[in-house]
């Protein structure tokens, strides 16, 4: 796997509008998800808009563009931001044993000059330790069994992500990952890589995103 490098940045607030076509969940469910990732996150900090229409809408929209448009013209430390939000196996009756597994790998590439999404990477991932998606997980994420059954495993999806990064020439730009808290890249991906014995880049800087 090629080495992926990131750089430090200021906090950049976003609201998740339409993560994937299959997802349509309430604010309450989304807050529970955020609190599971980080128990110190409050409901007020993790408000997510409910999807009410099947019409296509921007993947991410920044409140800055509505409140203070002039901020978008400020000098940036980056060329691109990679906005990432994993989904993983879960249950409402305790922790998933022996471990959680990533089942959705979505990334949106944001050009900070135009403040637009220029490309996306999106793949569902086949879980192997617990291959059956619980009804709770489907309710929370919108992901059903058929979406993951014939997909690739996480190590192959990471290889595809590497190829996407090369195709987009992201490695030649100044970029950073943006996540909601540290669960995605600080907990979930490293823990799954450890138990499944595959390599991930260790020099990625995580830009913390608080909604």
Backbone as JSON, one array per atom type, in Angstrom:
{
  "sequence": "XXXXXXXXXXXXXXXXXXXXXXXXXXXXXXXXXXXXXXXXXXXXXXXXXXXXXXXXXXXXXXXXXXXXXXXXXXXXXXXXXXXXXXXXXXXXXXXXXXXXXXXXXXXXXXXXXXXXXXXXXXXXXXXXXXXXXXXXXXXXXXXXXXXXXXXXXXXXXXXXXXXXXXXXXXXXXXXXXXXXXXXXXXXXXXXXXXXXXXXXXXXXXXXXXXX",
  "N": [[0.85, -1.2, 0.0], [0.53, 2.2, -0.75], [2.14, 5.03, 0.72], [0.33, 7.33, 2.67], [-0.04, 10.74, 3.23], [-0.76, 13.34, 5.55], [-1.7, 16.62, 6.83], [-1.6, 19.09, 9.46], [-4.52, 20.93, 10.61], [-7.08, 23.49, 11.0], [-10.2, 23.23, 12.84], [-13.0, 22.32, 10.94], [-16.28, 22.91, 10.41], [-18.96, 20.81, 9.36], [-22.1, 19.71, 7.98], [-23.62, 16.63, 7.7], [-25.36, 15.65, 4.95], [-26.33, 13.79, 2.99], [-25.22, 10.9, 3.09], [-25.12, 8.34, 1.84], [-27.04, 6.67, -0.72], [-28.61, 4.74, 0.52], [-29.06, 5.42, 3.11], [-31.11, 6.63, 5.63], [-31.87, 8.04, 8.35], [-32.94, 8.88, 11.68], [-32.41, 11.86, 13.72], [-32.09, 11.11, 16.39], [-31.19, 8.43, 16.26], [-28.8, 8.85, 14.91], [-27.4, 10.36, 16.75], [-27.09, 8.5, 18.79], [-25.35, 6.79, 17.5], [-23.09, 8.46, 17.23], [-22.51, 8.87, 19.91], [-21.83, 6.32, 20.62], [-19.49, 6.01, 19.26], [-17.96, 8.0, 20.47], [-18.2, 8.58, 23.71], [-18.22, 11.04, 24.95], [-19.33, 12.89, 23.36], [-22.01, 15.05, 22.93], [-25.62, 15.16, 22.46], [-26.4, 17.58, 21.39], [-24.16, 18.37, 20.0], [-24.06, 16.66, 17.87], [-26.05, 16.82, 15.95], [-27.82, 15.74, 13.17], [-29.03, 16.1, 9.9], [-32.19, 14.88, 8.85], [-32.87, 12.74, 6.15], [-35.16, 13.57, 3.76], [-36.0, 13.41, 1.22], [-35.74, 11.8, -1.97], [-34.32, 13.01, -3.89], [-31.26, 14.02, -5.43], [-28.69, 15.52, -3.52], [-26.14, 17.84, -2.36], [-23.24, 16.12, -1.16], [-21.89, 16.97, 1.13], [-22.39, 19.92, 3.03], [-21.36, 23.12, 3.93], [-21.85, 25.08, 6.84], [-20.54, 27.48, 6.87], [-20.73, 28.62, 4.37], [-23.23, 29.64, 4.34], [-23.47, 31.3, 6.54], [-21.2, 33.03, 6.77], [-20.03, 33.96, 4.04], [-17.63, 35.14, 3.2], [-15.6, 33.84, 4.54], [-14.9, 31.67, 3.05], [-13.06, 32.51, 1.25], [-10.71, 32.74, 2.52], [-7.2, 32.15, 3.11], [-5.97, 28.84, 2.72], [-4.55, 25.93, 4.3], [-4.49, 23.66, 2.9], [-4.97, 21.76, -0.14], [-6.89, 19.89, -0.63], [-9.55, 18.28, 1.17], [-10.3, 15.22, 2.68], [-13.15, 13.78, 3.36], [-14.38, 11.58, 5.62], [-16.38, 8.81, 6.69], [-16.88, 6.07, 8.32], [-19.01, 3.14, 8.47], [-19.95, 0.54, 10.7], [-20.27, -2.9, 11.83], [-22.77, -3.58, 14.28], [-24.68, -3.85, 17.35], [-27.63, -3.88, 19.41], [-27.64, -5.15, 21.82], [-25.31, -5.26, 23.29], [-21.65, -5.33, 22.94], [-20.27, -6.12, 19.71], [-19.0, -9.29, 19.15], [-16.23, -11.23, 17.92], [-15.2, -8.69, 17.46], [-15.85, -5.38, 16.12], [-16.56, -4.64, 12.64], [-15.7, -2.82, 9.72], [-18.19, -1.83, 7.45], [-18.93, -0.07, 5.54], [-17.3, 2.2, 3.42], [-16.91, 5.3, 2.85], [-15.72, 8.18, 1.15], [-15.4, 11.62, 0.61], [-14.02, 13.94, -1.58], [-12.98, 17.11, -1.08], [-12.49, 20.13, -2.66], [-10.76, 22.8, -1.54], [-10.49, 25.33, -2.6], [-12.57, 25.86, -4.41], [-14.55, 24.99, -2.84], [-16.11, 22.72, -3.25], [-17.33, 19.36, -3.81], [-15.28, 17.27, -5.52], [-14.79, 14.67, -6.19], [-15.66, 11.27, -5.34], [-15.21, 8.41, -3.25], [-16.57, 5.29, -2.77], [-17.44, 2.35, -1.21], [-19.08, -0.64, -0.22], [-18.39, -3.02, 2.36], [-17.47, -6.36, 2.94], [-18.2, -8.09, 5.87], [-16.41, -10.47, 7.87], [-15.91, -11.79, 10.31], [-18.31, -11.51, 11.71], [-20.64, -12.1, 9.72], [-23.37, -11.59, 9.38], [-25.65, -8.98, 9.18], [-27.12, -7.14, 11.73], [-30.55, -6.39, 12.66], [-30.72, -4.05, 14.09], [-28.41, -2.73, 13.29], [-29.01, -2.29, 10.6], [-31.21, -0.57, 10.9], [-29.94, 1.61, 12.05], [-27.93, 2.39, 10.23], [-28.88, 2.06, 7.64], [-27.94, 0.08, 6.03], [-28.34, -2.98, 4.44], [-28.37, -6.63, 4.38], [-27.91, -7.62, 1.76], [-26.37, -5.66, 0.61], [-23.76, -6.04, 1.42], [-23.04, -8.68, 1.07], [-21.85, -9.64, -1.37], [-19.57, -8.15, -1.58], [-16.16, -6.83, -1.46], [-13.52, -7.7, 0.89], [-12.15, -5.84, 3.7], [-9.36, -5.36, 3.4], [-8.95, -5.5, 0.63], [-10.61, -3.47, -0.22], [-9.27, -1.28, 0.84], [-7.01, -1.35, -0.8], [-8.22, -0.66, -3.21], [-8.97, 1.91, -2.53], [-6.48, 3.12, -2.29], [-5.71, 3.05, -4.99], [-7.63, 4.77, -6.03], [-6.83, 7.14, -4.78], [-4.38, 7.54, -6.06], [-5.22, 7.82, -8.73], [-6.68, 10.19, -8.54], [-4.65, 11.87, -7.99], [-4.17, 12.73, -5.45], [-2.16, 12.32, -3.58], [-0.17, 13.96, -4.41], [-0.92, 16.42, -3.63], [-1.62, 18.89, -1.05], [-3.18, 17.66, 1.67], [-5.72, 16.53, 3.99], [-7.34, 14.22, 6.21], [-10.74, 14.32, 7.21], [-12.74, 13.7, 9.94], [-15.5, 12.7, 12.05], [-14.83, 13.11, 15.14], [-12.47, 10.76, 16.68], [-12.91, 8.11, 16.15], [-13.16, 6.72, 13.63], [-10.58, 6.7, 12.19], [-8.81, 6.63, 14.28], [-9.52, 4.59, 16.0], [-11.31, 2.48, 14.91], [-10.35, 1.59, 12.25], [-7.53, 1.05, 12.79], [-7.81, -0.97, 14.8], [-9.17, -3.04, 13.47], [-7.34, -3.6, 11.47], [-5.3, -4.61, 13.0], [-6.32, -7.04, 14.12], [-6.9, -8.44, 11.81], [-4.59, -8.44, 10.48], [-3.5, -6.69, 8.41], [-1.84, -4.03, 6.64], [-1.85, -0.51, 7.28], [-1.5, 2.99, 6.46], [0.56, 4.86, 8.68], [1.09, 7.49, 9.1], [-0.95, 9.31, 8.85], [-2.65, 12.3, 9.4], [-5.24, 13.1, 11.56], [-7.93, 15.14, 11.14], [-10.05, 16.53, 13.36], [-13.51, 16.53, 13.35], [-16.22, 18.2, 14.57], [-19.62, 18.01, 14.73]],
  "CA": [[0.0, 0.0, 0.0], [1.29, 3.43, -0.83], [2.1, 5.87, 1.91], [-0.59, 8.47, 2.59], [0.41, 11.76, 4.16], [-1.68, 14.43, 5.79], [-1.12, 17.76, 7.49], [-2.47, 19.64, 10.48], [-5.47, 21.93, 10.13], [-8.07, 23.97, 11.95], [-11.46, 22.51, 12.8], [-13.87, 22.81, 9.88], [-17.59, 22.3, 10.66], [-19.82, 20.41, 8.25], [-23.29, 18.94, 8.3], [-23.79, 15.51, 6.79], [-26.69, 15.77, 4.35], [-26.77, 12.58, 2.29], [-24.0, 10.12, 3.07], [-25.24, 7.34, 0.79], [-28.44, 6.54, -1.12], [-29.36, 3.79, 1.35], [-29.15, 5.87, 4.49], [-32.16, 7.57, 6.0], [-32.08, 7.75, 9.75], [-33.36, 10.04, 12.47], [-31.4, 12.52, 14.53], [-31.87, 10.32, 17.6], [-30.34, 7.29, 15.92], [-27.48, 9.36, 14.56], [-26.76, 10.77, 17.99], [-26.67, 7.28, 19.47], [-24.16, 6.32, 16.8], [-21.98, 9.33, 17.58], [-22.17, 8.65, 21.3], [-21.16, 5.04, 20.7], [-18.12, 6.25, 18.81], [-17.29, 8.85, 21.44], [-19.2, 8.8, 24.76], [-18.18, 12.4, 25.45], [-20.06, 13.75, 22.41], [-23.39, 15.26, 23.37], [-26.61, 15.17, 21.39], [-26.41, 18.91, 20.78], [-23.01, 18.5, 19.11], [-24.08, 15.68, 16.8], [-27.31, 16.9, 15.22], [-27.67, 15.41, 11.76], [-30.27, 16.37, 9.18], [-32.89, 13.7, 8.36], [-33.1, 12.73, 4.72], [-36.61, 13.57, 3.55], [-36.28, 13.37, -0.21], [-34.86, 10.93, -2.74], [-33.6, 13.82, -4.86], [-29.85, 14.16, -5.14], [-28.29, 16.77, -2.89], [-24.71, 17.81, -2.11], [-22.85, 15.15, -0.14], [-21.61, 17.75, 2.33], [-22.61, 21.35, 2.88], [-20.74, 23.83, 5.04], [-22.58, 26.22, 7.38], [-19.79, 28.71, 6.61], [-21.18, 29.22, 3.11], [-24.5, 30.33, 4.58], [-23.36, 32.3, 7.59], [-20.17, 34.03, 6.47], [-19.44, 33.56, 2.76], [-16.28, 35.65, 3.06], [-14.63, 32.92, 5.12], [-14.48, 30.69, 2.06], [-11.98, 33.08, 0.47], [-9.52, 32.81, 3.35], [-6.11, 31.27, 2.71], [-6.09, 27.5, 3.27], [-3.32, 25.16, 4.4], [-4.66, 22.44, 2.13], [-5.61, 21.77, -1.44], [-8.06, 19.0, -0.56], [-9.93, 17.6, 2.41], [-10.94, 13.93, 2.44], [-14.15, 13.66, 4.42], [-14.57, 10.13, 5.75], [-17.32, 8.41, 7.74], [-17.11, 4.64, 8.27], [-20.06, 2.46, 9.21], [-19.43, -0.74, 11.16], [-21.23, -3.82, 12.42], [-23.16, -3.15, 15.62], [-25.83, -4.54, 17.93], [-28.21, -3.14, 20.54], [-27.61, -5.96, 23.04], [-23.94, -5.38, 23.77], [-20.63, -5.21, 21.91], [-20.13, -7.18, 18.71], [-17.85, -10.15, 19.43], [-15.08, -10.8, 18.72], [-14.85, -7.29, 17.22], [-16.6, -4.69, 15.07], [-15.93, -4.62, 11.32], [-16.17, -1.78, 8.81], [-19.05, -2.35, 6.39], [-19.07, 0.97, 4.51], [-16.08, 3.02, 3.34], [-17.19, 6.44, 1.97], [-14.84, 9.34, 1.25], [-15.68, 12.71, -0.32], [-12.86, 14.81, -1.79], [-13.41, 18.5, -1.13], [-11.54, 21.13, -3.14], [-10.96, 23.93, -0.64], [-10.53, 26.58, -3.34], [-13.92, 26.05, -4.94], [-15.46, 24.54, -1.79], [-17.02, 21.76, -3.86], [-16.92, 17.97, -3.85], [-14.8, 17.01, -6.87], [-14.77, 13.23, -6.45], [-16.02, 10.46, -4.18], [-14.9, 6.98, -3.21], [-17.6, 4.65, -1.95], [-17.6, 0.91, -1.34], [-19.51, -1.43, 0.92], [-17.34, -3.97, 2.74], [-18.0, -7.63, 3.45], [-17.67, -8.5, 7.17], [-16.08, -11.89, 7.89], [-16.03, -12.34, 11.66], [-19.76, -11.55, 11.93], [-21.13, -11.76, 8.39], [-24.79, -11.25, 9.36], [-25.98, -7.63, 9.63], [-28.25, -7.16, 12.66], [-31.64, -5.47, 12.33], [-30.36, -2.78, 14.72], [-27.41, -2.1, 12.42], [-29.74, -1.82, 9.42], [-32.0, 0.59, 11.31], [-29.04, 2.72, 12.37], [-27.08, 2.8, 9.11], [-29.53, 1.91, 6.34], [-27.25, -0.97, 5.27], [-28.98, -4.29, 4.54], [-27.47, -7.76, 4.15], [-27.58, -7.76, 0.35], [-25.39, -4.65, 0.22], [-22.4, -6.44, 1.8], [-22.79, -10.11, 0.82], [-20.96, -9.9, -2.51], [-18.55, -7.11, -1.64], [-14.79, -7.22, -1.11], [-13.13, -7.55, 2.28], [-11.6, -4.52, 3.99], [-8.01, -5.19, 2.86], [-9.07, -5.23, -0.81], [-11.21, -2.13, -0.35], [-8.18, -0.34, 1.08], [-6.21, -1.3, -2.03], [-8.99, 0.14, -4.18], [-8.89, 3.3, -2.08], [-5.15, 3.56, -2.69], [-5.75, 3.29, -6.43], [-8.42, 5.99, -6.22], [-5.98, 8.27, -4.38], [-3.41, 7.75, -7.13], [-5.94, 8.33, -9.9], [-7.05, 11.57, -8.26], [-3.41, 12.59, -7.72], [-4.3, 13.34, -4.13], [-0.89, 12.22, -2.87], [0.69, 15.07, -4.85], [-1.48, 17.66, -3.11], [-1.66, 19.06, 0.4], [-4.5, 17.19, 2.05], [-5.91, 15.95, 5.32], [-8.61, 13.53, 6.42], [-11.68, 14.95, 8.14], [-13.65, 12.72, 10.52], [-16.28, 13.15, 13.2], [-14.16, 12.47, 16.27], [-11.3, 9.96, 16.34], [-13.28, 6.7, 16.09], [-12.95, 6.11, 12.32], [-9.18, 6.46, 11.88], [-8.04, 6.46, 15.5], [-9.94, 3.38, 16.71], [-11.9, 1.4, 14.13], [-9.46, 1.05, 11.22], [-6.35, 0.4, 13.38], [-8.14, -2.2, 15.53], [-9.48, -4.1, 12.51], [-6.08, -3.95, 10.81], [-4.52, -5.4, 13.95], [-6.85, -8.4, 14.26], [-6.92, -9.1, 10.5], [-3.2, -8.48, 10.03], [-3.17, -5.98, 7.18], [-1.14, -2.78, 6.91], [-2.44, 0.78, 6.94], [-0.54, 4.09, 6.67], [0.64, 5.29, 10.07], [1.44, 8.91, 9.18], [-2.12, 10.11, 8.48], [-3.08, 13.23, 10.44], [-6.69, 13.12, 11.64], [-8.55, 16.43, 11.45], [-11.25, 16.21, 14.1], [-14.7, 17.27, 12.93], [-17.34, 18.17, 15.51], [-20.84, 18.51, 14.1]],
  "C": [[0.88, 1.24, 0.0], [1.13, 4.24, 0.44], [1.2, 7.07, 1.69], [-0.18, 9.49, 3.63], [-0.64, 12.84, 4.32], [-0.99, 15.53, 6.57], [-2.11, 18.31, 8.5], [-3.38, 20.71, 9.91], [-6.36, 22.4, 11.25], [-9.33, 23.14, 11.84], [-12.37, 23.14, 11.76], [-15.23, 22.16, 10.04], [-18.34, 21.98, 9.39], [-21.08, 19.78, 8.8], [-23.43, 17.86, 7.25], [-25.21, 15.52, 6.26], [-27.16, 14.44, 3.77], [-25.57, 11.68, 2.08], [-24.01, 9.06, 1.99], [-26.71, 7.16, 0.46], [-29.25, 5.65, -0.2], [-29.63, 4.3, 2.75], [-30.26, 6.89, 4.68], [-32.51, 7.29, 7.45], [-32.33, 9.03, 10.53], [-32.2, 10.64, 13.23], [-31.08, 11.71, 15.77], [-30.94, 9.16, 17.33], [-28.93, 7.74, 15.61], [-26.72, 9.77, 15.81], [-26.27, 9.55, 18.78], [-25.41, 6.73, 18.84], [-22.94, 7.14, 17.21], [-21.54, 9.1, 19.02], [-21.5, 7.3, 21.49], [-19.71, 5.18, 20.27], [-17.33, 7.02, 19.87], [-18.29, 9.21, 22.54], [-19.23, 10.22, 25.29], [-18.87, 13.38, 24.51], [-21.5, 13.86, 22.86], [-24.33, 15.28, 22.19], [-26.62, 16.5, 20.66], [-25.29, 19.06, 19.76], [-23.12, 17.61, 17.88], [-25.39, 15.69, 16.02], [-27.08, 16.67, 13.74], [-29.03, 15.54, 11.08], [-30.87, 15.07, 8.68], [-33.14, 13.83, 6.87], [-34.59, 12.59, 4.45], [-36.97, 13.48, 2.08], [-35.29, 12.45, -0.91], [-34.06, 11.71, -3.77], [-32.14, 13.94, -4.44], [-29.57, 15.52, -4.52], [-26.8, 16.71, -2.65], [-24.37, 16.84, -0.99], [-22.57, 15.84, 1.18], [-21.88, 19.22, 2.04], [-22.05, 22.03, 4.12], [-21.61, 24.98, 5.51], [-21.87, 27.54, 7.1], [-20.3, 29.41, 5.35], [-22.49, 29.96, 3.28], [-24.32, 31.5, 5.55], [-22.38, 33.42, 7.24], [-19.45, 33.63, 5.19], [-18.0, 34.02, 2.59], [-15.22, 34.72, 3.6], [-14.1, 31.94, 4.09], [-13.32, 31.19, 1.22], [-10.68, 33.2, 1.27], [-8.47, 31.83, 2.84], [-6.23, 29.93, 3.43], [-4.72, 26.83, 3.32], [-3.34, 23.93, 3.5], [-5.21, 22.72, 0.74], [-6.92, 20.98, -1.4], [-8.29, 18.5, 0.86], [-10.67, 16.32, 2.03], [-11.87, 13.64, 3.6], [-14.62, 12.21, 4.48], [-15.52, 9.81, 6.9], [-17.64, 6.92, 7.61], [-18.45, 4.27, 8.91], [-19.53, 1.08, 9.55], [-20.54, -1.61, 11.72], [-21.53, -3.4, 13.86], [-24.4, -3.91, 16.06], [-26.35, -3.72, 19.1], [-28.19, -3.93, 21.83], [-26.19, -6.21, 23.54], [-22.95, -5.28, 22.62], [-20.63, -6.4, 20.95], [-18.87, -7.98, 19.01], [-17.51, -11.0, 18.2], [-14.69, -9.34, 18.51], [-15.77, -6.72, 16.14], [-15.82, -4.75, 13.75], [-16.54, -3.49, 10.48], [-17.01, -2.41, 7.71], [-19.36, -1.3, 5.31], [-17.88, 1.91, 4.59], [-16.35, 4.16, 2.36], [-16.23, 7.61, 2.22], [-15.26, 10.37, 0.2], [-14.46, 13.63, -0.38], [-13.34, 16.23, -2.01], [-12.27, 19.39, -1.59], [-11.76, 22.4, -2.32], [-10.98, 25.27, -1.37], [-11.94, 26.88, -3.86], [-14.99, 25.66, -3.93], [-16.54, 23.61, -2.36], [-16.44, 20.35, -3.77], [-16.53, 17.64, -5.3], [-14.77, 15.53, -7.21], [-15.19, 12.5, -5.18], [-15.52, 9.03, -4.37], [-15.94, 6.34, -2.3], [-17.66, 3.16, -2.25], [-18.2, 0.34, -0.06], [-18.47, -2.52, 1.14], [-17.97, -5.22, 3.34], [-17.39, -7.97, 4.81], [-17.42, -10.01, 7.17], [-16.21, -12.53, 9.26], [-17.49, -12.51, 12.06], [-20.44, -11.16, 10.63], [-22.59, -11.35, 8.31], [-25.02, -9.86, 9.95], [-27.22, -7.69, 10.53], [-29.32, -6.17, 12.21], [-31.36, -4.09, 12.93], [-29.38, -2.01, 13.83], [-28.07, -1.54, 11.16], [-30.54, -0.57, 9.75], [-31.12, 1.82, 11.51], [-28.33, 3.27, 11.13], [-27.77, 2.79, 7.76], [-28.92, 0.82, 5.49], [-27.94, -2.31, 5.51], [-28.01, -5.38, 4.1], [-27.01, -7.84, 2.7], [-26.52, -6.76, -0.11], [-23.95, -5.09, 0.49], [-22.05, -7.86, 1.38], [-21.77, -10.37, -0.27], [-19.86, -8.86, -2.66], [-17.17, -7.66, -1.28], [-14.54, -7.03, 0.38], [-12.35, -6.25, 2.45], [-10.2, -4.32, 3.41], [-8.04, -4.87, 1.36], [-9.68, -3.85, -1.07], [-10.15, -1.06, -0.12], [-7.26, -0.23, -0.14], [-6.91, -0.49, -3.11], [-8.94, 1.62, -3.82], [-7.54, 3.9, -2.45], [-5.11, 3.9, -4.18], [-6.54, 4.55, -6.76], [-7.6, 7.22, -5.88], [-4.96, 8.58, -5.48], [-4.07, 8.35, -8.37], [-6.3, 9.8, -9.74], [-5.84, 12.48, -8.03], [-3.46, 13.32, -6.38], [-2.98, 13.35, -3.38], [0.07, 13.34, -3.25], [0.22, 16.41, -4.29], [-1.31, 17.74, -1.6], [-3.07, 18.69, 0.85], [-4.52, 16.69, 3.48], [-7.24, 15.22, 5.34], [-9.45, 14.31, 7.42], [-12.63, 13.86, 8.63], [-14.43, 13.35, 11.66], [-15.74, 12.45, 14.43], [-13.02, 11.59, 15.78], [-11.63, 8.48, 16.14], [-12.88, 6.06, 14.76], [-11.5, 5.72, 12.08], [-8.32, 6.23, 13.11], [-8.34, 5.17, 16.23], [-10.3, 2.25, 15.74], [-10.93, 0.78, 13.13], [-8.21, 0.41, 11.82], [-6.67, -0.91, 14.09], [-8.45, -3.34, 14.57], [-8.22, -4.54, 11.76], [-5.24, -4.86, 11.71], [-5.01, -6.85, 14.0], [-6.84, -9.16, 12.93], [-5.55, -9.08, 9.81], [-2.99, -7.91, 8.63], [-2.61, -4.61, 7.54], [-1.95, -1.57, 6.49], [-1.38, 1.85, 7.14], [-0.58, 4.58, 8.11], [0.91, 6.79, 10.21], [0.29, 9.81, 8.72], [-2.5, 10.99, 9.66], [-4.6, 13.31, 10.41], [-7.16, 14.52, 12.02], [-9.89, 16.14, 12.11], [-12.39, 17.12, 13.67], [-15.79, 17.11, 13.96], [-18.55, 18.78, 14.85], [-21.63, 19.36, 15.09]]
}
